[in-house]
Amino acid sequence: MWKVIGLLLVSAAIVQFEYSHLKKIRNRMDRWSFAVLLGVGLMLSIMKMYDVPLFNPLQAIEFIYKPIYENVFNRVL
């Protein structure tokens, strides 16, 4: 619980520090991408703290390419 509160405080400090710079630029896309990336990172960090099994991108690549690999090598051999 305290770790999550600490993480929220750190991310609030990051927002306070970075948002003033982003406000000067006045680029709406930069502000949205900053908010989305910070939110996704915060969510993943909290999930990692609570030992939630996270998705591994390598599993998706293996799921896509394993049937192709097996099919090609079964025909060759």
N, C-alpha and C positions, 0 to 999 in steps of 0.2 A: 504494500500500500504506500509506504513512504517513498519507495523507488519511483512509483508512478507520479506521485506529487512532485518529486524532485525533477522528473523528466518534463512534466508540464511546466514547471517554473523555468527550466532551461529553455524550453521552446518558446515560452512567453518572452524571455529575455532576447532570444534570437529575433522574434517578430518585432519587438520594440526597437532593436538596433538596426535591423534591415529595412523596416517599413519606411522609416524616415528617408532613407536613401532611395527607395523605390518610388516614394511619393514625389521626389524631386524630378525623377526621370519622366514621370507621367505616361509610362507605357503600360497600358492595361493588361497586355498579354504577359508581361514580365511579372506583374503582381499576381495574376491568376496562376501562372506556372509555379511561382514561389509558394503560394498558399497550398496548391495541390501537392507539390513535392514534399513540403514540410508536413502536411497532414498524413500523407501515405507513410512517410518515414516515422512519424510519431505513432501511427497505428501499428506498424510492423514492430517497432521497439516495444510497445506495450504488450503485444501478442507474444513476443520473444520472452519478455519477463515472466509471463504466466505460463510458459512452456506449451503454448499452442503449436501443434505441428504446422509448419509453414510449407508452402508450395515450393518445390525445387524445380527451377527451369530445366535442369538437365533431365528430369523425368519426362517432361513434355517432349523434349528432343528425342529421347529414347523411344517414347511411344510412337512418334511419327516415323522414325527411320528404321526401327527394328524390323518391321515386316518387309520393308524394301530390302534391307541387308540380307535377311534370311532368304527371300525370294531370289535375289541375284546370286548368292553363293550356293543355293541348292541347285540352280540351273548350271552353274559353272562346274561344280563338283559332281 
